[in-house]
Structure formats: C-alpha cells, structure tokens
Amino acid sequence: MTREEVLAKVNEIIQEVFDDEDIQVTDATVASDVDGWDSLMHITLIGTIEDEFDIKFAMKDVVGMKNVGQMVDLILEQLD
C-alpha cells in the first residue's frame, strides 16, 4: 500500500468511528481537530485500525502519536 492509500483508509475508518462522513484528515490532523476525539474514542479508533490493517501497535506508539501522519507512518512500518 502507498502512503496515500493508507491515509485514505485511515480517513474512512475515522469517518466510520466518529460517524461523520464530512471528516477529512491530513497528516497534520490532531485529536482536537475532530469533535468527540477523546481518550476513549482514541482507543476505539486504534482498535479499529489494528483490526482493519491486521496489525498491532505497541502501547508506547499509541501514547506517542501526535497526529494522523505519525499514525500512518506507524501503520506503514508494520505493513512492510
């Protein structure tokens, strides 16, 4: 998968988890940019992404994610 494909898939997942088809994320998107993205929703989102991509994030990576771009980078690392 290309980076663009992963970002597009992450965007779809975020739209689904937050039940908002209008959400459009970029590499710079942070949790505070999305209504309702709190710590509980973050865990839900991470679990959904792990299931969708068949990967498993390390807890240190989950805690260290600063934006969607870092999330995409971590997904790509695990897909290699």
C-alpha positions in Angstrom: 0.0 0.0 0.0 1.1 3.5 -0.7 1.2 6.2 1.9 -1.8 7.9 0.1 -3.8 4.7 0.2 -3.1 4.2 3.9 -4.1 7.8 4.7 -7.3 7.4 2.6 -8.2 4.2 4.5 -7.4 5.8 7.9 -9.7 8.7 6.8 -12.5 6.2 6.0 -12.0 4.5 9.4 -12.1 7.8 11.3 -15.3 8.8 9.4 -16.8 5.4 10.4 -15.7 5.5 14.1 -16.9 9.1 14.6 -20.0 8.6 12.4 -19.2 11.7 10.4 -18.7 11.4 6.6 -17.6 15.1 6.5 -14.3 14.5 8.4 -11.3 14.9 6.1 -8.0 14.2 7.8 -4.4 15.1 6.8 -1.0 14.2 8.2 -1.3 17.3 10.4 -4.7 16.4 11.9 -4.7 16.1 15.7 -7.3 14.7 18.0 -8.5 18.2 19.0 -9.4 18.8 15.3 -12.1 16.2 15.4 -15.2 16.6 17.5 -15.5 13.8 20.1 -12.0 12.5 19.8 -11.2 11.9 23.4 -9.1 9.2 25.1 -11.8 6.6 25.0 -12.5 7.2 21.3 -8.8 7.1 20.6 -8.7 3.6 22.0 -11.7 2.6 19.9 -10.0 4.1 16.8 -6.7 2.3 17.5 -8.5 -1.0 17.9 -10.5 -0.5 14.6 -7.3 0.4 12.7 -5.5 -2.6 14.1 -8.3 -4.9 13.0 -8.6 -3.2 9.6 -4.9 -3.4 8.8 -4.3 -6.6 10.7 -1.5 -5.0 12.8 -0.8 -4.4 16.5 0.5 -1.1 17.8 2.9 -1.1 20.8 1.5 0.9 23.8 4.4 3.3 23.6 3.5 4.1 20.0 -0.2 4.6 20.8 0.7 7.0 23.6 3.3 8.8 21.4 1.1 9.5 18.4 0.9 13.2 17.9 -1.1 13.4 14.7 -2.6 11.3 11.9 0.7 11.5 9.9 2.5 9.6 12.7 -0.3 7.1 12.8 0.1 6.5 9.0 3.9 6.1 9.4 3.4 3.5 12.1 0.9 1.6 10.0 3.3 1.6 7.0 6.2 0.4 9.2 4.1 -2.6 10.3 2.9 -3.4 6.8 6.4 -3.6 5.4 
